[in-house]
């Protein structure tokens, strides 16, 4: 089955972008959030990237059951 990137409904603080990226790559969402903070501190590009991702990445479908995306 082909993996798709969605904003997370379960692991979200603002829009679910970091949680969705973490689920897609099967890593801890804390690492993604720390990476975002680093990018924000290095010139503010992380803020723009987060906003763009929040607009472009679709919401996770409500029919997702236990990590199965379909």
N, C-alpha and C positions, 0 to 999 in steps of 0.2 A: 504494500500500500504506500502511496506517495504521501510524504509529510507536507503539511501546510502550516504556514505561520499565521497565527491568530493572536489577538490581544486576549490575555487570560481573564476569565471570570472568577477564578478561585484565588489566584495569587496576584492581587493588585492593590496598589496604594493610591495611585492617581488614575491612570487610564488602563493599566494592565499591560503596558508595552514591555517592561522588563520581565514580568512574569511570563509573558508569551514567548519572548526570545529565549528565556531560560528553559521553558518546556520544549521548545523546538530543538535546541541543542542538547537537551538532557543534562543541564548543569544547574547548580544552585542559583536561585534568583538573587541572592545576596551578592554573588560575584558580578552579576550583570549590573546591579545597582551601584556597586563600588566603581565599576568601569565607567558608568555614567557620571558619577561624581568627579572622577579624574578628568574626563573630557570637559566637564563644566568648568573645572578649575583651570584648564589649559586653554583659555581664550573664549570660553563660552559656547563652543561648537556643540557641546552635548545638549544644551537647552534647545537649540534649533533642531538637532537630530531627533530629539524626543518628540517635539511638536510635530515634525514631519511624519514620524512613525505613527504617532497617535491619530493622525488624519488618514494616512494611507493604509495601515494594517487593518484588516477587517476584524470585527468582533467575533469571538468564539461562538459557534452555533450553539443553541440551547439544547440540541439533541446529542451532545457529546456525553458519553458515559464512560467513566473511569479511564480517561486518557485516550479513548478511541475517537479519532476524528474522522468524520465521514461526510 
